[in-house]
Amino acid sequence: MSRPRQSEPQGQVMPTAAEESAALRDDWMHGGHLVLVADPDPSDHAAIHAWILDVIEGGGGDPDHDGIRDLIYHSLNFDIPFQATERVRQSLIATVRARLQAPASRQGR
């Protein structure tokens, strides 16, 4: 039996990667529409939403997986004013759009 991972001084058990993914997925399912609503082009929001869920669940095979997860997490931080996270949300949406277009541009060669 393995010992639980522990954080630094407090000795609290740190969440597992699966628990973190489940929490992020839940946050995205409940708040992702708020991240996307400010974007002026809703035509691909369904694809963006699906791609983000895939990344959260460990899919996508993106080499910047951790960076994208950070963008998702920070775009969902509603504890600070919504305007303060505007750049993060824009960066997330632009990154996902680029990833969605990349396979299509490779197939068009």
PASEBA-1860 file (N, C-alpha, C; in nm, 3 decimals):
! residues 109
1> MSRPRQSE> 0.084/-0.117/0.000/0.000/0.000/0.000/0.089/0.123/0.000 ~ 0.058/0.219/-0.088/0.141/0.339/-0.096/0.093/0.443/0.003 ~ 0.188/0.523/0.046/0.155/0.630/0.139/0.097/0.747/0.062 ~ 0.005/0.822/0.123/-0.048/0.940/0.054/0.061/1.045/0.037 ~ 0.055/1.114/-0.076/0.148/1.224/-0.096/0.113/1.336/0.001 ~ 0.214/1.405/0.048/0.188/1.512/0.142/0.252/1.640/0.095 ~ 0.186/1.750/0.131/0.240/1.881/0.096/0.348/1.919/0.196 ~ 0.400/2.034/0.180/0.511/2.080/0.263/0.475/2.083/0.411
9> PQGQVMPT> 0.478/2.195/0.478/0.471/2.200/0.623/0.341/2.153/0.688 ~ 0.225/2.178/0.627/0.100/2.148/0.694/0.073/1.999/0.708 ~ 0.134/1.918/0.625/0.112/1.774/0.632/-0.021/1.732/0.573 ~ -0.084/1.819/0.495/-0.211/1.784/0.433/-0.186/1.692/0.314 ~ -0.278/1.603/0.291/-0.267/1.514/0.176/-0.298/1.593/0.050 ~ -0.209/1.585/-0.048/-0.229/1.655/-0.174/-0.320/1.572/-0.264 ~ -0.402/1.640/-0.344/-0.490/1.564/-0.433/-0.409/1.491/-0.540 ~ -0.462/1.380/-0.583/-0.397/1.304/-0.690/-0.423/1.375/-0.822
17> AAEESAAL> -0.350/1.335/-0.924/-0.371/1.392/-1.057/-0.514/1.367/-1.105 ~ -0.567/1.250/-1.075/-0.704/1.217/-1.115/-0.805/1.307/-1.042 ~ -0.779/1.335/-0.916/-0.869/1.423/-0.840/-0.861/1.566/-0.893 ~ -0.741/1.611/-0.926/-0.725/1.745/-0.982/-0.796/1.756/-1.117 ~ -0.783/1.654/-1.200/-0.849/1.654/-1.330/-1.001/1.654/-1.314 ~ -1.051/1.576/-1.219/-1.195/1.571/-1.195/-1.247/1.707/-1.149 ~ -1.172/1.773/-1.062/-1.213/1.905/-1.013/-1.209/2.008/-1.125 ~ -1.104/2.004/-1.208/-1.094/2.099/-1.319/-1.204/2.074/-1.421
25> RDDWMHGG> -1.234/1.947/-1.447/-1.343/1.913/-1.540/-1.475/1.967/-1.488 ~ -1.499/1.947/-1.358/-1.622/1.995/-1.297/-1.631/2.148/-1.305 ~ -1.519/2.215/-1.276/-1.516/2.361/-1.286/-1.545/2.406/-1.429 ~ -1.485/2.337/-1.528/-1.507/2.375/-1.668/-1.652/2.350/-1.707 ~ -1.708/2.238/-1.665/-1.847/2.206/-1.699/-1.943/2.312/-1.643 ~ -1.911/2.366/-1.525/-1.999/2.465/-1.463/-1.966/2.609/-1.501 ~ -1.841/2.637/-1.538/-1.802/2.775/-1.564/-1.744/2.803/-1.701 ~ -1.721/2.699/-1.780/-1.661/2.718/-1.911/-1.740/2.810/-2.002
33> HLVLVADP> -1.872/2.803/-1.992/-1.955/2.891/-2.076/-1.929/3.038/-2.044 ~ -1.893/3.067/-1.919/-1.862/3.205/-1.882/-1.730/3.250/-1.943 ~ -1.639/3.157/-1.962/-1.511/3.187/-2.025/-1.534/3.216/-2.174 ~ -1.620/3.138/-2.236/-1.642/3.151/-2.380/-1.738/3.263/-2.418 ~ -1.827/3.302/-2.329/-1.932/3.398/-2.363/-1.876/3.534/-2.407 ~ -1.762/3.573/-2.356/-1.706/3.703/-2.392/-1.638/3.703/-2.529 ~ -1.618/3.584/-2.586/-1.555/3.573/-2.716/-1.655/3.614/-2.824 ~ -1.614/3.703/-2.916/-1.709/3.754/-3.016/-1.748/3.654/-3.126
41> DPSDHAAI> -1.675/3.543/-3.141/-1.705/3.447/-3.248/-1.745/3.313/-3.188 ~ -1.874/3.293/-3.166/-1.919/3.169/-3.102/-1.928/3.049/-3.196 ~ -1.890/3.064/-3.321/-1.910/2.957/-3.420/-1.836/2.828/-3.386 ~ -1.726/2.836/-3.312/-1.649/2.716/-3.280/-1.645/2.685/-3.131 ~ -1.734/2.745/-3.055/-1.731/2.723/-2.911/-1.756/2.578/-2.871 ~ -1.840/2.508/-2.945/-1.864/2.367/-2.914/-1.736/2.286/-2.932 ~ -1.662/2.315/-3.038/-1.536/2.244/-3.063/-1.431/2.280/-2.958 ~ -1.427/2.408/-2.919/-1.333/2.451/-2.814/-1.366/2.380/-2.684
49> HAWILDVI> -1.493/2.379/-2.649/-1.538/2.313/-2.526/-1.497/2.165/-2.525 ~ -1.523/2.096/-2.634/-1.489/1.953/-2.643/-1.339/1.931/-2.635 ~ -1.260/2.015/-2.701/-1.115/2.001/-2.700/-1.060/2.023/-2.560 ~ -1.113/2.123/-2.490/-1.069/2.150/-2.353/-1.101/2.032/-2.263 ~ -1.218/1.975/-2.275/-1.252/1.857/-2.194/-1.156/1.742/-2.223 ~ -1.119/1.725/-2.349/-1.025/1.620/-2.387/-0.889/1.643/-2.320 ~ -0.843/1.767/-2.321/-0.714/1.799/-2.258/-0.720/1.777/-2.108 ~ -0.829/1.820/-2.046/-0.844/1.800/-1.901/-0.837/1.652/-1.866
57> EGGGGDPD> -0.896/1.569/-1.950/-0.900/1.426/-1.923/-0.772/1.355/-1.966 ~ -0.671/1.434/-2.006/-0.541/1.376/-2.037/-0.520/1.346/-2.183 ~ -0.616/1.378/-2.266/-0.603/1.351/-2.409/-0.542/1.468/-2.483 ~ -0.550/1.462/-2.611/-0.501/1.571/-2.694/-0.358/1.555/-2.738 ~ -0.275/1.487/-2.659/-0.136/1.465/-2.696/-0.059/1.594/-2.721 ~ -0.098/1.701/-2.655/-0.031/1.829/-2.677/0.095/1.838/-2.592 ~ 0.208/1.879/-2.652/0.331/1.890/-2.574/0.325/1.998/-2.466 ~ 0.231/2.093/-2.480/0.216/2.199/-2.380/0.094/2.172/-2.292
65> HDGIRDLI> 0.067/2.047/-2.266/-0.048/2.004/-2.188/-0.059/2.080/-2.055 ~ 0.051/2.088/-1.981/0.048/2.154/-1.850/0.020/2.303/-1.864 ~ 0.078/2.367/-1.964/0.055/2.510/-1.986/-0.090/2.538/-2.021 ~ -0.148/2.451/-2.101/-0.289/2.469/-2.140/-0.379/2.446/-2.021 ~ -0.348/2.345/-1.939/-0.426/2.323/-1.817/-0.418/2.444/-1.725 ~ -0.302/2.508/-1.718/-0.288/2.630/-1.637/-0.378/2.740/-1.690 ~ -0.382/2.757/-1.823/-0.471/2.857/-1.882/-0.617/2.828/-1.848 ~ -0.655/2.702/-1.855/-0.792/2.663/-1.822/-0.822/2.699/-1.677
73> YHSLNFDI> -0.733/2.656/-1.588/-0.751/2.681/-1.445/-0.763/2.831/-1.416 ~ -0.670/2.910/-1.470/-0.670/3.053/-1.440/-0.786/3.126/-1.507 ~ -0.832/3.078/-1.622/-0.947/3.141/-1.686/-1.075/3.118/-1.606 ~ -1.074/3.014/-1.523/-1.191/2.983/-1.441/-1.182/3.043/-1.301 ~ -1.081/3.125/-1.275/-1.063/3.185/-1.143/-1.158/3.304/-1.130 ~ -1.274/3.278/-1.074/-1.375/3.383/-1.060/-1.365/3.454/-0.925 ~ -1.258/3.425/-0.850/-1.236/3.493/-0.723/-1.176/3.632/-0.743 ~ -1.127/3.658/-0.863/-1.075/3.790/-0.896/-1.166/3.851/-1.002
81> PFQATERV> -1.162/3.983/-1.019/-1.253/4.045/-1.118/-1.239/3.982/-1.256 ~ -1.353/3.963/-1.321/-1.360/3.898/-1.452/-1.271/3.967/-1.554 ~ -1.263/4.100/-1.549/-1.178/4.174/-1.642/-1.031/4.139/-1.624 ~ -0.992/4.105/-1.504/-0.851/4.076/-1.476/-0.805/3.948/-1.545 ~ -0.897/3.859/-1.578/-0.859/3.733/-1.643/-0.887/3.736/-1.794 ~ -0.920/3.852/-1.847/-0.954/3.862/-1.988/-0.841/3.811/-2.079 ~ -0.718/3.854/-2.052/-0.605/3.809/-2.135/-0.584/3.659/-2.127 ~ -0.603/3.603/-2.010/-0.587/3.458/-1.994/-0.693/3.386/-2.077
89> RQSLIATV> -0.817/3.434/-2.069/-0.925/3.372/-2.147/-0.897/3.384/-2.296 ~ -0.855/3.503/-2.340/-0.824/3.522/-2.482/-0.710/3.431/-2.526 ~ -0.611/3.418/-2.441/-0.497/3.331/-2.474/-0.541/3.186/-2.483 ~ -0.626/3.142/-2.391/-0.678/3.006/-2.393/-0.754/2.980/-2.523 ~ -0.844/3.068/-2.558/-0.926/3.050/-2.678/-0.838/3.051/-2.804 ~ -0.743/3.144/-2.810/-0.654/3.151/-2.927/-0.568/3.025/-2.937 ~ -0.521/2.975/-2.824/-0.438/2.853/-2.823/-0.518/2.733/-2.872 ~ -0.640/2.720/-2.821/-0.724/2.607/-2.862/-0.759/2.616/-3.010
97> RARLQAPA> -0.792/2.736/-3.057/-0.822/2.751/-3.200/-0.703/2.711/-3.285 ~ -0.585/2.750/-3.244/-0.465/2.712/-3.320/-0.447/2.561/-3.321 ~ -0.471/2.497/-3.208/-0.457/2.351/-3.201/-0.563/2.281/-3.285 ~ -0.683/2.336/-3.286/-0.792/2.278/-3.366/-0.763/2.291/-3.516 ~ -0.701/2.401/-3.557/-0.673/2.423/-3.697/-0.548/2.348/-3.743 ~ -0.457/2.318/-3.653/-0.332/2.253/-3.690/-0.355/2.119/-3.762 ~ -0.437/2.029/-3.710/-0.458/1.903/-3.783/-0.521/1.925/-3.920 ~ -0.612/2.020/-3.931/-0.677/2.047/-4.059/-0.577/2.101/-4.160
105> SRQGR> -0.485/2.185/-4.115/-0.388/2.241/-4.208/-0.290/2.134/-4.253 ~ -0.259/2.037/-4.165/-0.170/1.927/-4.204/-0.239/1.834/-4.303 ~ -0.369/1.813/-4.287/-0.442/1.725/-4.379/-0.457/1.789/-4.514 ~ -0.457/1.922/-4.521/-0.475/1.992/-4.647/-0.351/1.995/-4.733 ~ -0.237/1.945/-4.683/-0.113/1.948/-4.762/-0.118/1.857/-4.879
END
